Amino acid sequence: QVQLVESGGGSVQAGGSLRLSCVVSGRTFSNYAMGWFRQAAGKEREFVATCTQGGSRTNYADSVKDRFTISRDNAKNTVYLQMNSLKPEDTAVYYCVAAQIVGILPTTPRAYDYWGQGTAVTVSS
C-alpha cells in the first residue's frame, strides 16, 4: 500500500518562505509521478505543481510558477515544494499526490491515485 505523508506547513508572513516535504512508503518511489494540490477553505481543490518520475520535467499552475519549485530525491523517497514570496491567497491545505504515469503531467485530481493527509499553510498579510 502506498502512503504519502506531508510535513512542513505552518504560518508565515506574506513574502516569506516554506518548504513542504512528502515522504512516500509502500512502493518504489521512482515509479511514480508526484505532485501537489491545495484546497482553501470552502473552495475546490487546485492544481499546484507536478513532476515526472525522474524529476526532469515539471508543470506548474500559472499562479505559482514564478514562486514555487517542485523537486524530488528518489534516494530518500521524498518530494518537495519550495514556496517563496508567499501571498495570503496561498493559504490552503496542501496535498501530496502520486500516480504511476509516464510521459504526461496531469493537472486534474482524478489523475492521481494516492493522496496524503495534507499539511496546512497560512500566510498572513
Residue, then its C-alpha position, 0 to 999 in steps of 0.5 A: q500500500v502506498q502512503l504519502v505523508e506531508s510535513g512542513g506547513g505552518s504560518v508565515q508572513a506574506g513574502g516569506s518562505l516554506r518548504l513542504s516535504c512528502v515522504v512516500s512508503g509502500r512502493t518504489f518511489s521512482n515509479y511514480a509521478m508526484g505532485w501537489f494540490r491545495q484546497a482553501a477553505g470552502k473552495e475546490r481543490e487546485f492544481v499546484a505543481t507536478c513532476t515526472q518520475g525522474g524529476s526532469r520535467t515539471n508543470y506548474a499552475d500559472s499562479v505559482k510558477d514564478r514562486f514555487t519549485i517542485s523537486r524530488d530525491n528518489a534516494k530518500n523517497t521524498v518530494y518537495l515544494q519550495m514556496n517563496s514570496l508567499k501571498p495570503e491567497d496561498t493559504a490552503v491545505y496542501y496535498c501530496v499526490a502520486a500516480q504511476i504515469v509516464g510521459i504526461l503531467p496531469t493537472t486534474p485530481r482524478a489523475y492521481d491515485y494516492w493522496g496524503q493527509g495534507t499539511a496546512v499553510t497560512v500566510s498572513s498579510 
